[in-house]
């Protein structure tokens, strides 16, 4: 037996930094968990039909974009904060965090105009951005993805737009799981110091591209075999609830307030 076989192996792998891989894994986990939590179901207190929520959210965004009344924008912000107060604490924190960050970013962009004397426009645009982001996030947190797809079909959105949105969400989840497994494998198989991290990451990106191409071809073949023609059909017919009536009356009141302030 050779002497080197009888020697005790005392290999100590040099320490290496894998901060980028860890941050990438955590970021993917956060994105995937948000999508899965959003699709798992809405809070029980929100029983308004998704079609009304999507339609009136779009109407609210339209009114905010064309309104020139600061009072109306403040009323919308108060209304959205009142709706937000009925949600779960974790959702409130998450929505307000995104809304405040986007409002702060808008304020920084408009800071030269504010310093130049155009204070009203800076406050007005920042308030509109805050209201817009809050309204969209409330819709996202209280409505499931499949309900949004059905609602878009009910309000006569083109099928090609619904198809792109629906497939994009599914691909984000599927490719996210694939990338997550590859990053786990890369981390487990990286022993010692790796001086070619960029080569490994480029390999991950290349495999994700090839996998996405294969999945797209398989999905196209499956759609052809199942006779999918690009048309979405609504199979479930839901009734009109009392909460829907209250929701419609509230937004009809907001529409009346908008028309009133626009005529002044």
N, C-alpha and C positions, 0 to 999 in steps of 0.2 A: 504494500500500500504506500503510495507516495506520502511524503511527510506533510505536504500542504493540506492533505485531506484530514489529517489528525489534528491540525491546529484549530483552535477555537476562533470562530469568526466574530470579530468585534467591529463591524462596520457601523459607523455613525453618519447618517446622511446629513449633509450641511443644510442649515436652515435656509428657507427660501420664502419669499413673500408671495402670497396668493390673494392679495386684497382685491384685485380686479375680478378674479373668478368668484370670490365670496360675494362681492357686491352685485355681480351679475346674477348669481343664484337668488339672492334676496330680492332683487328687483323683479325677476321673473315670477317668484313666488307671490309677491304682492299683487302683481297684475293679474295672474291667474286666479288668485283667491278672490279678488274683487269681482271678476267676471262670474265665477261660480257662485259667490254669495248673492250677486244680483239676480242670477237666473234661478236661485233656489226658491224664491217666493218673496212677495211683498208683505209688509206689515198688515195685520188684520184690520187696522183702523182705516186703511185706504181701500175702499171698495168701489170707487168710481171706475166706470168702464174705461179701458185703455184708449179707445177711440176718442172719447171726449177729452181725456188728458192730453193726448198728442195734438189734437186739433186746436184746443184752446191754448196750449203752450205755444204753438206756432203763431196763433193770433196775438198772444201776449208779446212775443218777440217782435212781431210786425208793428204793433202799436208803440213799443218802446223805441224801435229804430226810427220811426217817422215823427214821433212826438217832439214838439218844441217847448212843451210846458214842463218846467222843473217841478211844479206841484204834482203833476200826474206821475212823474217818475218817483217822487217820494212816496206817493200813495201805493204804487206798485211794490216798492221796496218794503213798506210796512206790511202789506198783504203777504208778500213772500216770507217775511220773517215770522208772521203769525202762523202760516202754514208750516214753516220749518219747526216751530215750537211744539207741534203735535207729533213730531217724529222721534225716533229713538235718539238717545244722547250721542251714541257713536256716530250715527249718520249726521247729526247736527254739526258735530265737530269736524267731520270730514268735508262736508259741504261748505261750511264757513271758511275752512282753511283754504280750499281752492278758490273760493270767491274773493277772499281778502288778498290772496297772493296775486290773482289776476287784476284786481282793482289797484293794488299797489304798483304793479308793473305798468298799468295804463297811466297812473299818476306820474310815474317817473318819466314815461315817454312824453307826456304833455307838460312836464315841468318848465321847459323853455317858454312855451306859450303862456303859462300862468305867470311866470316872472316878467313876461313882456306886457302884462296887463290884461290878458284874456282869461280872467279867472273863471268867469261863468261857463265858458266852454269846457274848461278843464274839469270842473266839478260835475257838469252835466254828463259828459262822456264817461267819467269814472263811475258815476251813479248808474248809468245805463249798463255798463259792463258788469258791475256787481249784480244788478237785477237779472241780466241775461244769463250769466253763469249760474246763479242760484236757481233760476227757473228750470234750466236744462238739467241740473244735478238733482233737483227734486223729482223731476220726471224719471230720470235714470234710476234713482234709488227706490222709487215706489212702483215701478212697472217692470215686468219681466220682458226679456228680449223677444220671446215668441209673441207676447201680447203687443209689443210695439210693432212687430212685423205685420200682425193681423190688423192693427189700427191703421198702419200706412196703406194697406190695401183698401180698407174701408173708406179712407178719405181720398181715394183715386190717385195715389202716388204711382208712377210707372213701375211696371214689374221689374224692369232691368235695374232700377235703383234698389228695390227691395232685395233682389237676388245678390247684388254686390254687397249690400250691407249684411245680409244674412250669412253669406259664405265667408266674408271677411272676419266676422266674429268667430265663426267656427274654426277658421284656419288659425286665428291668433291662439286659441286654446290648444289645438292639436300640435301646431309647430312649437308653441311654448313648452309643452310637455316634452317634445322631441329634443329641443335645445337644452332643457333642464337635465334630462338624462345624459346628454353628451357632456355637459359641464360637470356633472357628478363623476362620470367616468374619467374625464380629464384630471379632476382633482385627486381621485383615488389612485390613478396610475402615475401621477407625478411624484417621483421619489427623488429627494435631493434637490439640488439647484438646477433649474431649467433656464438656460440662457436663450432659448428659442420660443418664448411664450407667444410671440406674434405669429410664428409659423403654426402653432397649435390652434390658436384662435382663428386664423385664416382657414385652417382645415375644418373647424366647426362651421364657419360661415359657408364654406363650399358644400359641405354635406347637407346643410339646411336648405340651400338653394336646389340641390339635386332632389332632395326629398320633397320639397314643395312642387317641383316640376312633375315628379312622378305622381304625387297626390292629385294634382290638377288633371293629369291625363286619365287617372283612374276614375276621378269624379265625373269627367266628361263622358267616359265610356259607360259608367253606371247610369248617368242621366239618359243617355241614348237608349240603353237597354230597357229602362223603365218607362220610356215614352214621355219624358219631361220636355215640354215645349217652351219653357220659360214663363208660363202663366201660373200665378198663385190663385188658389181658390179658398174661400172661407167656408169651412164646414160647420163650425160651431156658431149657433145663433143664441146670443144671450139676451135676457130681458132688460127692461128699463127699470132701474131701482130708484128709491127715494134719494139716495146719495147723488145719483146722476142729476136729478132735478135741482138739488141744492147747488151743485157744482155749476150747472148751466146758469142758474139765476145769479150767482156771484160773478161769473165772468160777463154776463149780460150787463150787470151793473158797472163793471169795470169798463166795458165798451161804451156805455152811456157817459161815464165820467170822462173817457177819452174824447168823445165827440163834443162834450160840453167845453172842455178846456181848449180844444182845438178851434172852436168857434169864437172864443173870447179874444 
